[in-house]
Amino acid sequence: MSSRNSLATAHAFALVSFLALSGFLMTSSPAAALTAAATVRDGNSIQLGDVTYRLDGVDAPELDQVCIDDHADPWTCGIEARDQLTKLIGGKPVRCDDVGPEKNFGKRHRAICTVEGDKVSLNEQLLKLGFAIAREPIKANVKPAAAEAKNASTGIWKGCFIAPQEFRTGKKDGQLLGSACRSDRDKEIRAVLFPEDLTAPPSCAIKGKLAVRARVTGNIGIYHLRGCPSYAATTKPDRWFCSEDDAQASGFRKAYNCRRPK
């Protein structure tokens, strides 16, 4: 075989190998974008198929989180945030553009999600309504919407609340946010935001307790299922979860003595 033919054969082989490898990588890696019917998990988490996304740059109150409204009354702001996200979607298909894994929330990914036919993302819309805050460091694409809601005192900003991240970790001395916060009522406000008997949201019966010993496994707490020996003994839970996936995404691990009843 001539050197010219040998070189041509080598080039052809290299091209085929490259295409085959590229095809393999394309089919093996997760899709960069997914469009499907959406199931709202909480104020800033939606599920498309078997993938759960957190809205990138956004942090909404947890389902079991309590805020104070502009009349100084407690209200379930986490449930309201979820309901607002559900209304924004309105049963339409949602496209989520995956921007990478969410390190602090289990197997979930971060995404910019948009309802079919809309030009503005759900990330921005939820912030503009005031039912979520921008996560630090604040990203340029959500900064205007976040500032607008805060300045106009819309949604949770009209009352007083604590950042969702600080609620998740039980940081009771965290900064109070909102236009109705009063420094002369600091102690009373914190008692409302972190009640001793936290009310379980509807259909959310998994108990979570913050625990130092959970840090051994890289968690912040332990969750207990109905039917577990530790369930009844776990009084005054720090958190309530609707599913094990939600508990794990919040940094809680299952109690070692806890097994699902057969």
C-alpha positions in Angstrom: 0.0 0.0 0.0 1.4 3.5 -0.9 2.1 6.0 1.7 -0.7 8.2 0.3 -3.3 5.4 0.7 -2.0 4.6 4.1 -2.4 8.2 5.2 -5.9 8.4 3.7 -6.9 5.2 5.5 -5.6 6.6 8.8 -7.5 9.8 8.4 -10.7 7.9 7.6 -10.3 5.7 10.7 -9.6 8.7 12.9 -12.8 10.4 11.6 -14.9 7.4 12.2 -13.5 7.0 15.7 -14.2 10.6 16.5 -17.8 10.5 15.2 -18.4 7.3 17.1 -17.0 8.7 20.3 -19.0 11.9 19.9 -22.1 9.9 19.4 -21.4 8.0 22.5 -20.8 11.1 24.6 -23.9 12.8 23.3 -26.1 9.8 24.2 -24.4 9.2 27.6 -24.5 12.8 28.9 -27.7 14.3 30.4 -29.8 16.4 28.1 -29.0 20.1 28.3 -32.7 21.0 28.0 -35.9 19.2 28.7 -39.5 20.1 27.9 -42.3 18.3 29.6 -45.4 18.6 31.9 -44.2 19.9 35.2 -45.0 18.8 38.8 -44.3 21.5 41.4 -42.4 20.2 44.4 -42.1 23.4 46.3 -41.7 27.1 45.7 -38.6 26.7 43.6 -38.4 23.1 42.6 -40.2 21.4 39.7 -40.1 17.9 38.4 -40.0 17.1 34.7 -40.2 13.4 34.1 -37.8 11.8 36.6 -35.6 14.9 36.9 -36.1 17.5 39.6 -34.8 21.0 39.0 -34.2 23.9 41.3 -34.8 27.3 39.7 -31.3 28.7 39.3 -30.5 31.8 41.3 -33.7 31.5 43.3 -34.5 30.5 46.9 -38.2 30.3 47.9 -39.5 29.6 51.4 -39.8 26.0 52.4 -43.2 24.3 52.6 -43.0 24.2 56.4 -41.7 27.8 56.7 -43.7 30.5 58.4 -43.5 34.2 57.6 -45.2 37.3 59.1 -47.5 39.4 56.9 -47.9 43.2 56.9 -50.5 42.8 59.7 -48.1 41.0 62.0 -49.9 37.7 61.5 -48.1 34.4 60.8 -48.8 32.8 57.4 -47.6 29.8 55.5 -45.5 31.6 53.0 -43.8 28.4 51.8 -47.1 26.9 50.7 -48.1 30.2 49.1 -44.8 30.3 47.2 -45.5 26.8 45.8 -49.1 27.8 44.9 -47.8 30.9 43.1 -45.3 28.8 41.1 -48.2 26.4 40.2 -50.3 29.3 39.0 -47.4 30.7 36.8 -47.1 27.3 35.1 -50.8 26.9 34.6 -50.7 23.3 33.5 -48.6 24.2 30.4 -45.4 22.4 29.4 -42.2 23.8 30.8 -38.7 23.9 29.3 -35.8 23.7 31.7 -32.3 24.5 30.5 -29.9 22.6 32.8 -27.1 24.7 34.1 -25.4 22.1 36.3 -25.8 20.0 39.4 -27.0 21.5 42.7 -24.3 20.6 45.1 -26.3 21.3 48.3 -29.5 19.6 47.2 -28.9 16.0 46.6 -29.3 14.8 43.0 -31.2 17.8 41.8 -29.9 20.1 39.1 -30.1 23.9 38.7 -32.0 25.2 35.7 -33.6 28.2 34.0 -37.2 27.1 33.4 -39.7 28.8 31.1 -43.4 28.0 30.5 -44.2 27.3 26.9 -45.2 30.5 25.1 -43.6 32.8 27.8 -40.6 35.0 27.2 -39.7 35.5 30.9 -38.4 32.6 32.9 -40.1 31.2 35.9 -37.0 32.2 37.9 -37.5 35.9 37.2 -41.3 35.8 37.5 -41.3 34.2 40.9 -38.7 36.8 42.1 -40.7 39.6 40.7 -43.9 38.5 42.5 -41.9 38.5 45.7 -42.3 34.8 46.6 -38.6 34.0 46.4 -35.3 35.8 47.0 -32.2 35.8 44.9 -29.5 33.4 46.1 -26.1 34.8 46.8 -24.0 35.5 44.9 -26.9 37.2 42.9 -26.8 36.5 39.2 -27.2 39.3 36.7 -30.2 37.7 35.0 -32.4 37.8 38.2 -31.0 40.8 39.9 -33.5 43.4 38.5 -36.5 41.2 39.3 -35.2 40.6 42.9 -34.6 44.3 43.5 -38.0 45.3 42.1 -39.9 43.0 44.5 -37.9 44.1 47.5 -38.3 47.8 46.7 -42.0 47.4 46.1 -42.5 45.2 49.2 -44.4 42.6 47.2 -45.0 39.0 48.3 -43.0 38.0 51.3 -41.2 41.3 51.3 -44.4 43.1 52.6 -44.0 41.3 55.9 -41.1 39.9 57.8 -39.2 36.6 57.2 -35.9 34.9 57.4 -33.9 33.7 54.4 -34.9 30.1 53.4 -31.3 29.0 53.7 -31.2 30.1 57.3 -34.5 28.5 58.1 -33.2 25.2 56.7 -30.2 25.3 59.0 -32.1 26.5 62.0 -30.2 29.7 62.3 -32.6 31.5 64.6 -30.4 34.6 64.9 -30.2 35.2 61.2 -31.1 38.5 59.6 -34.7 39.5 59.5 -35.9 40.6 56.0 -39.0 42.5 54.9 -40.6 45.9 55.3 -42.6 45.0 58.4 -39.7 43.8 60.6 -39.4 45.8 63.8 -36.2 45.9 65.9 -38.3 46.5 69.1 -40.2 43.2 68.5 -37.1 41.1 67.5 -37.6 38.4 70.1 -41.4 38.0 69.5 -40.9 37.9 65.7 -38.2 35.1 65.9 -40.5 33.1 68.2 -43.1 33.2 65.4 -40.7 32.4 62.6 -39.2 29.5 64.5 -42.2 28.1 66.5 -41.6 25.3 69.1 -44.3 23.2 67.5 -43.8 23.6 63.8 -47.0 22.8 61.9 -46.8 20.0 59.3 -47.9 21.1 55.8 -50.7 18.9 54.3 -49.5 15.4 53.3 -46.1 16.1 54.7 -45.6 13.6 57.6 -41.8 13.0 57.6 -40.2 14.4 60.7 -36.7 16.1 60.5 -34.4 16.9 63.4 -31.2 18.9 63.1 -28.4 16.9 64.6 -24.7 17.4 65.1 -24.1 13.7 64.8 -25.5 13.8 61.3 -22.5 15.8 60.2 -20.4 12.6 60.2 -22.1 11.6 57.0 -22.1 15.2 55.6 -25.7 15.9 56.6 -27.3 18.5 58.8 -30.1 16.4 60.3 -31.9 13.1 60.5 -35.4 12.3 59.2 -37.9 9.8 60.6 -40.7 8.0 58.7 -44.0 6.8 60.1 -43.7 3.3 61.4 -40.1 3.8 62.5 -39.3 3.2 66.2 -37.9 6.7 66.4 -40.9 8.4 64.9 -43.1 8.7 68.0 -40.1 9.6 70.1 -39.2 12.5 67.8 -41.1 15.4 69.3 -41.1 19.0 68.2 -39.4 18.4 64.8 -37.3 21.1 63.3 -38.6 20.3 59.8 -41.4 18.5 58.0 -40.9 16.8 54.7 -43.4 15.5 52.1 -41.0 12.8 50.7 -37.7 11.2 51.4 -36.3 12.8 48.3 -37.2 16.3 49.7 -35.6 15.4 53.1 -32.4 14.2 51.4 -32.4 17.3 49.2 -32.4 19.4 52.3 -29.4 17.6 53.7 -31.1 15.1 56.0 -30.4 11.4 56.2 -32.7 8.6 57.2 -32.5 7.4 60.9 -30.5 4.2 61.1 -33.2 2.4 63.0 -35.8 3.4 60.4 -37.0 1.1 57.8 -40.1 1.4 55.7 -42.9 -0.9 57.0 -43.6 -3.8 54.7 
